[in-house]
Amino acid sequence: MAHIAAKFSPVGALCTGVIGFVVFYAALPTCMLAWTAERKASLKGPTAQVFAQLLDQVLWQRFIWPCQWAGVAILLMCSAIALWKHLGQADLDGDDMTLLSAVSKVVSRLIGH
């Protein structure tokens, strides 16, 4: 997604992030839940309830939560790319560059580099 977002303008990069967020945070989990609801309805027998709960737990922990985390990561990454591209296109004067330099140094020290 970063490779795709980097090819667009700042608005395009932000739109790429929003689309990726919607797909990974909402659309894929909704499809997975619909698929499992169909599968759980076909379960029969005395252990059907146990298997349905097990299927829900596995689905949430192995697929839905990682998809949602990926959606958030895509949105944050594409937003950062959009901001970077916007600042790269802007004509910044000396005061703005000093502020941005100070902010980047603080962030770098917080990260540990």
Secondary structure in CASP SS format (residue, H / E / C, confidence):
PFRMAT SS
TARGET T0000
AUTHOR 0000-0000-0000
METHOD secondary structure of the structure
MODEL  1
M C 1.00
A H 1.00
H H 1.00
I H 1.00
A H 1.00
A H 1.00
K C 1.00
F C 1.00
S C 1.00
P H 1.00
V H 1.00
G H 1.00
A H 1.00
L H 1.00
C H 1.00
T H 1.00
G H 1.00
V H 1.00
I H 1.00
G H 1.00
F H 1.00
V H 1.00
V H 1.00
F H 1.00
Y H 1.00
A H 1.00
A H 1.00
L H 1.00
P H 1.00
T H 1.00
C H 1.00
M H 1.00
L H 1.00
A H 1.00
W H 1.00
T H 1.00
A H 1.00
E H 1.00
R H 1.00
K H 1.00
A H 1.00
S C 1.00
L C 1.00
K C 1.00
G C 1.00
P C 1.00
T C 1.00
A H 1.00
Q H 1.00
V H 1.00
F H 1.00
A H 1.00
Q H 1.00
L H 1.00
L H 1.00
D H 1.00
Q H 1.00
V H 1.00
L H 1.00
W H 1.00
Q H 1.00
R H 1.00
F H 1.00
I H 1.00
W H 1.00
P H 1.00
C H 1.00
Q H 1.00
W H 1.00
A H 1.00
G H 1.00
V H 1.00
A H 1.00
I H 1.00
L H 1.00
L H 1.00
M H 1.00
C H 1.00
S H 1.00
A H 1.00
I H 1.00
A H 1.00
L H 1.00
W H 1.00
K H 1.00
H H 1.00
L H 1.00
G H 1.00
Q H 1.00
A C 1.00
D C 1.00
L C 1.00
D C 1.00
G H 1.00
D H 1.00
D H 1.00
M H 1.00
T H 1.00
L H 1.00
L H 1.00
S H 1.00
A H 1.00
V H 1.00
S H 1.00
K H 1.00
V H 1.00
V H 1.00
S H 1.00
R H 1.00
L H 1.00
I H 1.00
G C 1.00
H C 1.00
END
